[in-house]
Amino acid sequence: MPKIKIELNSQMILEGELFDDEFFQKIERNFPLEFQMDRWGEELYGVFPIKIGNIEGDFQEVMDKGDVAYHPETGWFCIFWGKTPSSKGEEIRAALPVIKIGSVTGDWEKVSKLEPPVRVKIEIDK
């Protein structure tokens, strides 16, 4: 799986992996990628800067901390680390069914303090 770094507001780095799947194959020649993300509870989401269109994958709503996902219809790239307004109890729930495309780790307390819009830069970690 390709290793990635996601820089948030030039202040912190999330590190992780993207699955070597159809999504990654459509974007791998375009790094670094830069765009802005908004916040919805403990989720960052934003329109991905590359048009991906429909991709194959299993749609799910309940996520794990650090999951990175994509929603083909809206083009949203999402990073989850805690409860959202759609969550039931302690679960992490996406607003719409998304396709998990990888996962990252980081200092979630610091991420929680970021005010939107969040400037994002994604790079392949070589």
C-alpha positions in Angstrom: 0.0 0.0 0.0 1.3 3.5 -0.9 2.4 5.6 2.1 1.1 9.1 2.3 1.5 12.3 4.3 -1.3 14.7 4.7 -0.2 18.2 5.9 -2.9 20.2 7.6 -2.6 24.1 7.6 1.2 23.7 7.4 1.0 22.9 11.1 0.8 19.1 11.4 1.2 15.9 9.5 -1.0 12.8 9.3 0.8 9.7 8.1 -0.7 6.5 6.7 -1.5 4.5 3.7 -3.9 4.5 0.7 -5.1 1.2 -0.7 -3.5 0.4 -4.1 -6.9 0.3 -5.7 -8.9 2.0 -8.5 -9.0 5.4 -6.6 -5.2 5.4 -6.1 -4.5 4.4 -9.7 -6.6 7.4 -10.9 -4.6 9.9 -8.7 -1.1 8.5 -8.4 0.5 10.7 -11.1 -0.9 13.9 -9.6 0.9 14.3 -6.3 1.3 16.6 -4.5 -2.4 17.5 -4.2 -3.6 20.7 -2.5 -7.1 21.7 -1.6 -9.3 22.9 1.3 -11.4 20.9 3.6 -14.3 21.8 5.9 -15.3 20.2 9.2 -18.3 18.2 10.2 -18.0 17.1 13.8 -14.8 15.1 14.0 -14.5 14.7 10.2 -12.7 16.8 7.6 -14.2 16.7 4.2 -13.6 18.5 0.9 -14.0 18.3 -2.8 -11.1 16.3 -4.1 -9.1 18.4 -6.7 -9.2 15.6 -9.3 -12.3 14.3 -10.9 -12.5 10.6 -10.1 -16.0 9.7 -11.0 -17.5 6.4 -10.1 -15.1 3.8 -8.6 -15.7 0.2 -7.4 -15.7 -0.4 -3.7 -17.8 -1.3 -0.7 -19.8 1.6 0.6 -20.0 2.0 4.4 -21.2 4.5 6.8 -19.6 3.5 10.1 -15.9 4.3 10.1 -12.9 3.8 12.4 -10.7 6.5 13.8 -8.2 7.5 11.1 -10.1 6.2 8.1 -9.8 8.0 4.9 -12.7 7.7 2.5 -14.2 9.0 -0.8 -17.7 9.7 -1.8 -18.0 9.3 -5.7 -21.2 11.4 -6.2 -20.0 14.5 -4.3 -16.3 14.1 -4.9 -15.6 14.4 -1.2 -12.4 13.2 0.3 -12.9 12.6 4.0 -10.8 12.0 7.1 -12.6 10.6 10.2 -11.3 10.7 13.8 -14.4 10.8 16.0 -18.1 11.4 16.2 -20.1 13.4 13.6 -23.6 14.8 13.8 -24.8 11.5 12.2 -23.1 9.3 14.9 -25.2 7.1 17.1 -23.6 6.7 20.5 -19.8 6.5 20.3 -19.6 5.4 16.6 -18.0 7.3 13.9 -20.6 7.7 11.1 -20.3 9.4 7.7 -23.1 11.6 6.5 -23.4 9.4 3.3 -22.1 6.0 2.5 -18.5 6.3 1.5 -15.7 4.0 0.1 -12.8 3.5 2.5 -9.6 4.3 0.6 -7.0 4.1 3.4 -6.1 5.2 6.9 -3.9 7.7 8.7 -2.7 8.4 12.2 -1.9 11.7 13.9 -2.5 13.9 16.9 -6.3 14.0 16.8 -6.5 16.5 19.7 -4.6 19.0 17.5 -6.7 18.2 14.5 -9.8 18.9 16.6 -8.5 22.4 17.3 -8.2 23.3 13.6 -10.8 25.9 12.4 -12.1 25.4 8.8 -11.3 25.9 6.1 -8.3 23.6 6.5 -5.6 23.8 3.9 -4.5 20.2 2.9 -1.5 19.0 1.0 -1.2 15.3 0.2 2.1 13.7 -0.8 3.3 10.2 -1.4 5.8 9.4 1.3 8.9 8.0 -0.5 
